């Protein structure tokens, strides 16, 4: 069921309270004509007006918040939304962060369009991704071309997984449901590469909707033009829930692929220029053309006038914040782009539709058909972790290790490290300052600076008063008694370098010497496991042939 427009919602709120338009106008200090124009969708109010309408109708906080959001405004202050915003990291460093990773990395938006990538992605694709438009860089659109069909050996398996995710998000062609942007992609494929449509429709019929709690990990079997076979683990990892963005990391899945990646890292070149950010007016014209939507239809869908749409597209008129959001929602534009447009005009940013869904709000754009959020539970999460081929541990919300799979225990016997008193498992900081890690982790300083970044220093070594920091403060106090030398070394790392400052998906090289004297190398990544569960995964992906040889002997 589609979300009510602002006018429809306002009328519903008013009539259920037995108020006439005139009575609501008088109670809120507005004219009757103004209230009528709001309900008919000819105008949208700003925040101060809505904050006058709310008490005039004696709205609950929930209805007040929903009324603001229906008008394209920020909702009422919310702790969860504030936490997502703090965790998004600087918006202008995404490109540089991606270039620094030593494995193939793609960053995708809510529409699964690639918005950032590194040179290893270009080398693997054997194409400059910067030569494509953002729409052409959509994962399904890009895959449905002869170029990627030749390279992706397990096309049906991987694209079936992608369609499974689409179905879990509410775009299920087999049930007659589709978001606007999915329909746009399929229309483009049908026009330019129609030979792929039967395969795609068959996958929509056969693929099951994605289940929460399963690790978003997918096998990728790739063939280069020269005939060389490569194998990767494709892993979706949180990047910015606030903006609705994920990293799609390709980690080598065998020794030969790891050796090839090492060769590509050592060889310079292959970079793309950062994508040019398209201004709102130009993007609006492009998105409307892709959707084959007339200005009149967009005006009807967004509650604006057709002449107003034309003025925005021509750059003759500056849109209000509410107008930007209404247009973007009507066109199913992703949250990352929406916030870029809001910054363009100097407005406050807005949580993505994905963030709305996470917060328990009603999605109103890309995720409006998504099923209700639910927790998978630790048993499902631990079971999926046990199925992974690489070392992986599960961290709870307090950064305690609550589960480790067999390869992780083989690498570092975590059961030999007793938890601090009163804790469910060894704390991540406790592991890092333990004798085992200090002796075995060859690049300890680098790893500590990323997974225990410098921004934590005041929470551990000082005495903050906020209740939310008590857990970390208590860990620091306990370790000052049990691991003073290790904590001092951590403090030295923080003094010398602030380390990893972004709160996005942390990733770092992890060089480890086993008790048998073998030197191993991994790519260490920390990411969320499922949408609703308070757990994160710390994964160690083998990064060279020697490490794969060790893994194979397990």
BAKEPA-369266 format. One record per residue (C-alpha): x, y, z. Coordinates in steps of 0.2 Angstrom, whole numbers, plus 5000, padded with zeros to 4 digits. Example, Ala and Ser with C-alpha at 12.3 -4.5 7.8 and 13.67 -1.06 7.14 Angstrom:
<mikols>
@u->5062 v->4978 w->5039 $
@u->5068 v->4995 w->5036 $
</mikols>
This chain:
<mikols>
@u->5000 v->5000 w->5000 $
@u->5007 v->5017 w->4995 $
@u->5011 v->5030 w->5008 $
@u->4999 v->5044 w->5010 $
@u->5004 v->5061 w->5002 $
@u->5005 v->5075 w->5014 $
@u->4988 v->5082 w->5009 $
@u->4980 v->5065 w->5011 $
@u->4988 v->5063 w->5028 $
@u->4983 v->5080 w->5034 $
@u->4965 v->5078 w->5029 $
@u->4964 v->5061 w->5037 $
@u->4971 v->5068 w->5054 $
@u->4959 v->5083 w->5053 $
@u->4943 v->5073 w->5049 $
@u->4946 v->5059 w->5062 $
@u->4947 v->5073 w->5075 $
@u->4930 v->5080 w->5069 $
@u->4938 v->5097 w->5063 $
@u->4933 v->5107 w->5048 $
@u->4946 v->5116 w->5037 $
@u->4940 v->5132 w->5045 $
@u->4942 v->5126 w->5063 $
@u->4959 v->5119 w->5059 $
@u->4964 v->5136 w->5051 $
@u->4958 v->5146 w->5066 $
@u->4967 v->5135 w->5078 $
@u->4983 v->5136 w->5069 $
@u->4983 v->5154 w->5064 $
@u->4981 v->5150 w->5045 $
@u->4968 v->5155 w->5032 $
@u->4955 v->5142 w->5027 $
@u->4962 v->5144 w->5009 $
@u->4980 v->5139 w->5015 $
@u->4973 v->5123 w->5024 $
@u->4963 v->5119 w->5008 $
@u->4979 v->5121 w->4997 $
@u->4989 v->5109 w->5008 $
@u->4976 v->5096 w->5008 $
@u->4974 v->5097 w->4989 $
@u->4992 v->5095 w->4986 $
@u->4995 v->5112 w->4979 $
@u->5007 v->5118 w->4992 $
@u->5018 v->5111 w->5006 $
@u->5021 v->5119 w->5022 $
@u->5037 v->5122 w->5031 $
@u->5042 v->5116 w->5048 $
@u->5036 v->5130 w->5058 $
@u->5018 v->5129 w->5050 $
@u->5018 v->5110 w->5054 $
@u->5023 v->5113 w->5072 $
@u->5008 v->5125 w->5073 $
@u->4996 v->5112 w->5065 $
@u->5001 v->5098 w->5077 $
@u->4995 v->5106 w->5093 $
@u->4980 v->5113 w->5084 $
@u->4975 v->5094 w->5081 $
@u->4982 v->5088 w->5097 $
@u->4993 v->5076 w->5088 $
@u->5003 v->5063 w->5096 $
@u->5022 v->5064 w->5095 $
@u->5022 v->5049 w->5082 $
@u->5009 v->5058 w->5071 $
@u->5018 v->5075 w->5072 $
@u->5034 v->5066 w->5067 $
@u->5025 v->5057 w->5052 $
@u->5017 v->5074 w->5047 $
@u->5033 v->5082 w->5046 $
@u->5041 v->5068 w->5036 $
@u->5026 v->5067 w->5024 $
@u->5030 v->5085 w->5020 $
@u->5048 v->5081 w->5016 $
@u->5055 v->5088 w->5032 $
@u->5066 v->5081 w->5045 $
@u->5056 v->5071 w->5058 $
@u->5056 v->5076 w->5076 $
@u->5073 v->5073 w->5085 $
@u->5077 v->5054 w->5087 $
@u->5091 v->5046 w->5096 $
@u->5093 v->5032 w->5083 $
@u->5093 v->5044 w->5069 $
@u->5106 v->5054 w->5078 $
@u->5117 v->5039 w->5080 $
@u->5116 v->5034 w->5062 $
@u->5121 v->5052 w->5057 $
@u->5136 v->5051 w->5069 $
@u->5141 v->5035 w->5061 $
@u->5141 v->5040 w->5043 $
@u->5158 v->5048 w->5042 $
@u->5164 v->5063 w->5032 $
@u->5154 v->5063 w->5016 $
@u->5168 v->5070 w->5006 $
@u->5181 v->5057 w->5009 $
@u->5172 v->5041 w->5002 $
@u->5182 v->5041 w->4985 $
@u->5199 v->5042 w->4994 $
@u->5194 v->5029 w->5007 $
@u->5189 v->5017 w->4993 $
@u->5206 v->5020 w->4984 $
@u->5215 v->5015 w->4999 $
@u->5209 v->4997 w->5000 $
@u->5219 v->4982 w->4994 $
@u->5205 v->4972 w->4987 $
@u->5191 v->4975 w->4974 $
@u->5179 v->4988 w->4982 $
@u->5163 v->4995 w->4975 $
@u->5152 v->5007 w->4985 $
@u->5133 v->5005 w->4980 $
@u->5118 v->5016 w->4985 $
@u->5100 v->5010 w->4989 $
@u->5097 v->5007 w->4970 $
@u->5113 v->4996 w->4970 $
@u->5121 v->5008 w->4958 $
@u->5140 v->5010 w->4960 $
@u->5145 v->5027 w->4966 $
@u->5163 v->5024 w->4971 $
@u->5176 v->5011 w->4966 $
@u->5194 v->5008 w->4966 $
@u->5207 v->5004 w->4952 $
@u->5206 v->4985 w->4956 $
@u->5188 v->4986 w->4952 $
@u->5193 v->4993 w->4935 $
@u->5206 v->4980 w->4932 $
@u->5195 v->4966 w->4936 $
@u->5181 v->4973 w->4925 $
@u->5193 v->4977 w->4911 $
@u->5183 v->4993 w->4909 $
@u->5184 v->5010 w->4916 $
@u->5169 v->5011 w->4927 $
@u->5170 v->5030 w->4926 $
@u->5165 v->5029 w->4907 $
@u->5148 v->5023 w->4912 $
@u->5134 v->5034 w->4919 $
@u->5128 v->5030 w->4937 $
@u->5112 v->5022 w->4930 $
@u->5123 v->5011 w->4919 $
@u->5133 v->5006 w->4934 $
@u->5118 v->4998 w->4942 $
@u->5123 v->4980 w->4947 $
@u->5108 v->4972 w->4937 $
@u->5110 v->4984 w->4923 $
@u->5128 v->4982 w->4921 $
@u->5127 v->4963 w->4923 $
@u->5115 v->4962 w->4909 $
@u->5127 v->4966 w->4895 $
@u->5138 v->4955 w->4884 $
@u->5154 v->4961 w->4892 $
@u->5149 v->4956 w->4910 $
@u->5140 v->4940 w->4904 $
@u->5157 v->4934 w->4896 $
@u->5166 v->4938 w->4912 $
@u->5154 v->4932 w->4926 $
@u->5155 v->4913 w->4925 $
@u->5141 v->4910 w->4938 $
@u->5130 v->4923 w->4931 $
@u->5113 v->4915 w->4935 $
@u->5119 v->4911 w->4953 $
@u->5126 v->4928 w->4957 $
@u->5112 v->4938 w->4949 $
@u->5099 v->4926 w->4957 $
@u->5107 v->4931 w->4974 $
@u->5105 v->4950 w->4969 $
@u->5086 v->4947 w->4964 $
@u->5084 v->4938 w->4980 $
@u->5089 v->4954 w->4989 $
@u->5078 v->4964 w->4978 $
@u->5063 v->4953 w->4983 $
@u->5067 v->4954 w->5001 $
@u->5067 v->4973 w->4999 $
@u->5049 v->4972 w->4991 $
@u->5053 v->4972 w->4973 $
@u->5046 v->4955 w->4967 $
@u->5040 v->4954 w->4949 $
@u->5033 v->4937 w->4953 $
@u->5021 v->4945 w->4965 $
@u->5017 v->4960 w->4954 $
@u->5027 v->4972 w->4965 $
@u->5042 v->4983 w->4959 $
@u->5050 v->4999 w->4964 $
@u->5051 v->5013 w->4950 $
@u->5069 v->5011 w->4948 $
@u->5069 v->4992 w->4946 $
@u->5056 v->4994 w->4933 $
@u->5067 v->5007 w->4924 $
@u->5082 v->4995 w->4924 $
@u->5071 v->4981 w->4917 $
@u->5064 v->4993 w->4904 $
@u->5082 v->4998 w->4899 $
@u->5087 v->4980 w->4898 $
@u->5072 v->4976 w->4887 $
@u->5076 v->4990 w->4875 $
@u->5095 v->4987 w->4873 $
@u->5099 v->4969 w->4879 $
@u->5082 v->4960 w->4878 $
@u->5091 v->4943 w->4877 $
@u->5094 v->4944 w->4896 $
@u->5075 v->4947 w->4901 $
@u->5070 v->4928 w->4900 $
@u->5084 v->4924 w->4912 $
@u->5080 v->4938 w->4924 $
@u->5061 v->4934 w->4924 $
@u->5065 v->4915 w->4927 $
@u->5076 v->4921 w->4942 $
@u->5062 v->4932 w->4949 $
@u->5051 v->4916 w->4949 $
@u->5064 v->4904 w->4956 $
@u->5074 v->4915 w->4969 $
@u->5068 v->4915 w->4987 $
@u->5067 v->4932 w->4996 $
@u->5083 v->4936 w->5006 $
@u->5082 v->4930 w->5024 $
@u->5088 v->4941 w->5038 $
@u->5103 v->4934 w->5048 $
@u->5111 v->4926 w->5033 $
@u->5129 v->4933 w->5029 $
@u->5127 v->4944 w->5014 $
@u->5141 v->4934 w->5005 $
@u->5141 v->4927 w->4988 $
@u->5153 v->4917 w->4977 $
@u->5160 v->4926 w->4961 $
@u->5168 v->4915 w->4948 $
@u->5176 v->4927 w->4935 $
@u->5185 v->4925 w->4919 $
@u->5197 v->4938 w->4912 $
@u->5198 v->4941 w->4893 $
@u->5215 v->4931 w->4893 $
@u->5206 v->4916 w->4900 $
@u->5212 v->4917 w->4917 $
@u->5200 v->4911 w->4930 $
@u->5198 v->4920 w->4946 $
@u->5187 v->4917 w->4962 $
@u->5181 v->4929 w->4974 $
@u->5170 v->4930 w->4990 $
@u->5158 v->4945 w->4986 $
@u->5153 v->4953 w->5003 $
@u->5141 v->4967 w->5006 $
@u->5146 v->4977 w->5021 $
@u->5138 v->4992 w->5029 $
@u->5145 v->5009 w->5023 $
@u->5133 v->5022 w->5028 $
@u->5116 v->5017 w->5035 $
@u->5111 v->5035 w->5036 $
@u->5114 v->5038 w->5017 $
@u->5109 v->5020 w->5012 $
@u->5126 v->5014 w->5006 $
@u->5135 v->4998 w->5006 $
@u->5153 v->4992 w->5002 $
@u->5153 v->4977 w->4990 $
@u->5170 v->4970 w->4993 $
@u->5177 v->4956 w->4982 $
@u->5190 v->4946 w->4992 $
@u->5201 v->4933 w->4984 $
@u->5194 v->4915 w->4987 $
@u->5209 v->4905 w->4982 $
@u->5228 v->4906 w->4981 $
@u->5228 v->4910 w->4962 $
@u->5216 v->4924 w->4964 $
@u->5226 v->4931 w->4979 $
@u->5242 v->4931 w->4969 $
@u->5233 v->4940 w->4954 $
@u->5227 v->4953 w->4966 $
@u->5244 v->4955 w->4973 $
@u->5251 v->4958 w->4955 $
@u->5238 v->4971 w->4952 $
@u->5241 v->4980 w->4968 $
@u->5260 v->4981 w->4964 $
@u->5257 v->4987 w->4946 $
@u->5253 v->5006 w->4945 $
@u->5239 v->5013 w->4935 $
@u->5220 v->5009 w->4931 $
@u->5213 v->5023 w->4941 $
@u->5197 v->5032 w->4936 $
@u->5194 v->5051 w->4939 $
@u->5181 v->5054 w->4953 $
@u->5164 v->5055 w->4946 $
@u->5158 v->5072 w->4942 $
@u->5143 v->5077 w->4954 $
@u->5128 v->5081 w->4943 $
@u->5118 v->5096 w->4949 $
@u->5100 v->5095 w->4954 $
@u->5093 v->5103 w->4939 $
@u->5102 v->5091 w->4927 $
@u->5099 v->5076 w->4937 $
@u->5081 v->5080 w->4938 $
@u->5080 v->5080 w->4919 $
@u->5090 v->5064 w->4917 $
@u->5080 v->5054 w->4930 $
@u->5063 v->5060 w->4923 $
@u->5069 v->5054 w->4905 $
@u->5075 v->5037 w->4912 $
@u->5058 v->5035 w->4920 $
@u->5049 v->5041 w->4904 $
@u->5039 v->5052 w->4916 $
@u->5031 v->5068 w->4910 $
@u->5033 v->5085 w->4919 $
@u->5014 v->5084 w->4922 $
@u->5015 v->5066 w->4929 $
@u->5030 v->5071 w->4941 $
@u->5020 v->5086 w->4946 $
@u->5005 v->5075 w->4951 $
@u->5016 v->5062 w->4960 $
@u->5026 v->5075 w->4970 $
@u->5012 v->5087 w->4974 $
@u->5020 v->5102 w->4964 $
@u->5015 v->5111 w->4948 $
@u->5021 v->5106 w->4931 $
@u->5027 v->5124 w->4928 $
@u->5037 v->5123 w->4944 $
@u->5045 v->5107 w->4939 $
@u->5050 v->5115 w->4922 $
@u->5057 v->5130 w->4932 $
@u->5068 v->5118 w->4943 $
@u->5074 v->5109 w->4927 $
@u->5079 v->5125 w->4919 $
@u->5088 v->5131 w->4934 $
@u->5077 v->5147 w->4935 $
@u->5070 v->5143 w->4952 $
@u->5078 v->5137 w->4968 $
@u->5068 v->5122 w->4976 $
@u->5063 v->5122 w->4994 $
@u->5069 v->5107 w->5005 $
@u->5052 v->5100 w->5004 $
@u->5051 v->5101 w->4985 $
@u->5068 v->5092 w->4984 $
@u->5062 v->5078 w->4995 $
@u->5045 v->5076 w->4986 $
@u->5053 v->5076 w->4969 $
@u->5067 v->5063 w->4974 $
@u->5054 v->5052 w->4982 $
@u->5043 v->5052 w->4967 $
@u->5057 v->5047 w->4956 $
@u->5064 v->5034 w->4969 $
@u->5081 v->5043 w->4969 $
@u->5093 v->5036 w->4982 $
@u->5097 v->5043 w->4999 $
@u->5115 v->5047 w->4995 $
@u->5110 v->5058 w->4980 $
@u->5096 v->5066 w->4990 $
@u->5108 v->5072 w->5003 $
@u->5120 v->5078 w->4990 $
@u->5106 v->5089 w->4983 $
@u->5101 v->5095 w->5000 $
@u->5119 v->5100 w->5003 $
@u->5119 v->5109 w->4986 $
@u->5105 v->5121 w->4992 $
@u->5112 v->5122 w->5010 $
@u->5098 v->5112 w->5018 $
@u->5099 v->5100 w->5032 $
@u->5101 v->5082 w->5026 $
@u->5089 v->5068 w->5028 $
@u->5090 v->5050 w->5033 $
@u->5088 v->5038 w->5019 $
@u->5073 v->5026 w->5016 $
@u->5084 v->5012 w->5022 $
@u->5088 v->5022 w->5038 $
@u->5069 v->5024 w->5040 $
@u->5066 v->5006 w->5039 $
@u->5080 v->5002 w->5051 $
@u->5072 v->5014 w->5063 $
@u->5055 v->5006 w->5062 $
@u->5048 v->5021 w->5052 $
@u->5037 v->5018 w->5037 $
@u->5048 v->5019 w->5021 $
@u->5041 v->5031 w->5008 $
@u->5052 v->5028 w->4993 $
@u->5064 v->5014 w->4988 $
@u->5059 v->5002 w->5003 $
@u->5040 v->5006 w->5003 $
@u->5036 v->4988 w->5000 $
@u->5049 v->4980 w->5011 $
@u->5044 v->4968 w->5024 $
@u->5044 v->4972 w->5043 $
@u->5061 v->4972 w->5051 $
@u->5064 v->4957 w->5063 $
@u->5079 v->4950 w->5073 $
@u->5087 v->4934 w->5066 $
@u->5094 v->4929 w->5083 $
@u->5111 v->4923 w->5089 $
@u->5109 v->4905 w->5084 $
@u->5106 v->4909 w->5066 $
@u->5120 v->4921 w->5066 $
@u->5132 v->4910 w->5074 $
@u->5127 v->4896 w->5062 $
@u->5130 v->4906 w->5047 $
@u->5147 v->4911 w->5054 $
@u->5152 v->4893 w->5056 $
@u->5148 v->4890 w->5037 $
@u->5162 v->4903 w->5032 $
@u->5178 v->4897 w->5025 $
@u->5189 v->4911 w->5033 $
@u->5192 v->4916 w->5051 $
@u->5177 v->4925 w->5057 $
@u->5171 v->4931 w->5075 $
@u->5155 v->4938 w->5081 $
@u->5155 v->4954 w->5091 $
@u->5140 v->4960 w->5102 $
@u->5135 v->4978 w->5104 $
@u->5148 v->4980 w->5117 $
@u->5162 v->4973 w->5106 $
@u->5164 v->4957 w->5116 $
@u->5168 v->4941 w->5106 $
@u->5153 v->4930 w->5108 $
@u->5156 v->4917 w->5095 $
@u->5171 v->4912 w->5084 $
@u->5171 v->4899 w->5070 $
@u->5184 v->4885 w->5068 $
@u->5196 v->4894 w->5057 $
@u->5197 v->4909 w->5069 $
@u->5200 v->4898 w->5084 $
@u->5213 v->4889 w->5075 $
@u->5222 v->4905 w->5071 $
@u->5221 v->4912 w->5088 $
@u->5214 v->4901 w->5102 $
@u->5202 v->4914 w->5109 $
@u->5195 v->4902 w->5122 $
@u->5212 v->4904 w->5131 $
@u->5208 v->4922 w->5134 $
@u->5196 v->4923 w->5149 $
@u->5183 v->4937 w->5149 $
@u->5185 v->4952 w->5160 $
@u->5174 v->4950 w->5176 $
@u->5156 v->4951 w->5172 $
@u->5157 v->4951 w->5153 $
@u->5150 v->4939 w->5141 $
@u->5167 v->4936 w->5132 $
@u->5184 v->4943 w->5128 $
@u->5182 v->4962 w->5124 $
@u->5190 v->4967 w->5107 $
@u->5201 v->4979 w->5116 $
@u->5206 v->4965 w->5129 $
@u->5211 v->4954 w->5114 $
@u->5222 v->4968 w->5106 $
@u->5232 v->4971 w->5122 $
@u->5234 v->4953 w->5126 $
@u->5251 v->4944 w->5126 $
@u->5245 v->4933 w->5111 $
@u->5241 v->4948 w->5100 $
@u->5255 v->4959 w->5105 $
@u->5267 v->4944 w->5101 $
@u->5258 v->4938 w->5085 $
@u->5251 v->4953 w->5076 $
@u->5266 v->4960 w->5066 $
@u->5258 v->4976 w->5061 $
@u->5250 v->4978 w->5078 $
@u->5250 v->4997 w->5078 $
@u->5242 v->4998 w->5061 $
@u->5228 v->4986 w->5066 $
@u->5225 v->4995 w->5083 $
@u->5224 v->5012 w->5075 $
@u->5209 v->5006 w->5064 $
@u->5199 v->4994 w->5074 $
@u->5202 v->5004 w->5090 $
@u->5204 v->5021 w->5083 $
@u->5210 v->5037 w->5091 $
@u->5193 v->5044 w->5093 $
@u->5190 v->5031 w->5108 $
@u->5205 v->5038 w->5118 $
@u->5195 v->5050 w->5129 $
@u->5182 v->5036 w->5133 $
@u->5196 v->5024 w->5139 $
@u->5209 v->5035 w->5147 $
@u->5199 v->5049 w->5154 $
@u->5183 v->5049 w->5165 $
@u->5168 v->5054 w->5154 $
@u->5152 v->5057 w->5163 $
@u->5140 v->5051 w->5150 $
@u->5131 v->5035 w->5154 $
@u->5133 v->5029 w->5136 $
@u->5152 v->5028 w->5138 $
@u->5152 v->5018 w->5154 $
@u->5154 v->5001 w->5146 $
@u->5170 v->5007 w->5137 $
@u->5176 v->5016 w->5152 $
@u->5174 v->5001 w->5163 $
@u->5184 v->4990 w->5151 $
@u->5198 v->5003 w->5151 $
@u->5198 v->5003 w->5170 $
@u->5198 v->4984 w->5171 $
@u->5213 v->4983 w->5159 $
@u->5223 v->4996 w->5168 $
@u->5224 v->4983 w->5182 $
@u->5226 v->4967 w->5171 $
@u->5235 v->4973 w->5155 $
@u->5244 v->4990 w->5160 $
@u->5258 v->4987 w->5147 $
@u->5247 v->4984 w->5133 $
@u->5236 v->4998 w->5137 $
@u->5251 v->5010 w->5137 $
@u->5256 v->5004 w->5120 $
@u->5238 v->5007 w->5114 $
@u->5239 v->5025 w->5121 $
@u->5256 v->5028 w->5112 $
@u->5247 v->5023 w->5095 $
@u->5234 v->5035 w->5099 $
@u->5246 v->5049 w->5103 $
@u->5256 v->5046 w->5087 $
@u->5242 v->5045 w->5075 $
@u->5223 v->5047 w->5077 $
@u->5221 v->5032 w->5066 $
@u->5205 v->5028 w->5057 $
@u->5193 v->5042 w->5059 $
@u->5178 v->5037 w->5048 $
@u->5165 v->5026 w->5056 $
@u->5161 v->5017 w->5040 $
@u->5167 v->5000 w->5036 $
@u->5184 v->4998 w->5044 $
@u->5197 v->4988 w->5034 $
@u->5215 v->4985 w->5037 $
@u->5229 v->4973 w->5033 $
@u->5231 v->4960 w->5047 $
@u->5249 v->4951 w->5047 $
@u->5250 v->4937 w->5059 $
@u->5263 v->4925 w->5065 $
@u->5256 v->4908 w->5071 $
@u->5263 v->4899 w->5086 $
@u->5272 v->4887 w->5073 $
@u->5281 v->4902 w->5065 $
@u->5271 v->4904 w->5049 $
@u->5269 v->4922 w->5043 $
@u->5251 v->4924 w->5037 $
@u->5242 v->4940 w->5030 $
@u->5224 v->4944 w->5030 $
@u->5212 v->4958 w->5025 $
@u->5203 v->4962 w->5041 $
@u->5186 v->4970 w->5039 $
@u->5172 v->4974 w->5053 $
@u->5154 v->4975 w->5047 $
@u->5136 v->4973 w->5053 $
@u->5129 v->4955 w->5050 $
@u->5110 v->4959 w->5049 $
@u->5099 v->4974 w->5050 $
@u->5090 v->4971 w->5066 $
@u->5103 v->4961 w->5077 $
@u->5116 v->4970 w->5088 $
@u->5130 v->4960 w->5081 $
@u->5145 v->4964 w->5070 $
@u->5157 v->4952 w->5061 $
@u->5176 v->4953 w->5062 $
@u->5182 v->4944 w->5046 $
@u->5200 v->4939 w->5041 $
@u->5201 v->4936 w->5023 $
@u->5217 v->4927 w->5017 $
@u->5227 v->4940 w->5007 $
@u->5241 v->4929 w->4999 $
@u->5245 v->4911 w->4993 $
@u->5254 v->4906 w->5009 $
@u->5239 v->4911 w->5020 $
@u->5227 v->4900 w->5008 $
@u->5239 v->4886 w->5010 $
@u->5238 v->4887 w->5029 $
@u->5219 v->4888 w->5028 $
@u->5218 v->4873 w->5017 $
@u->5228 v->4863 w->5030 $
@u->5214 v->4865 w->5042 $
</mikols>
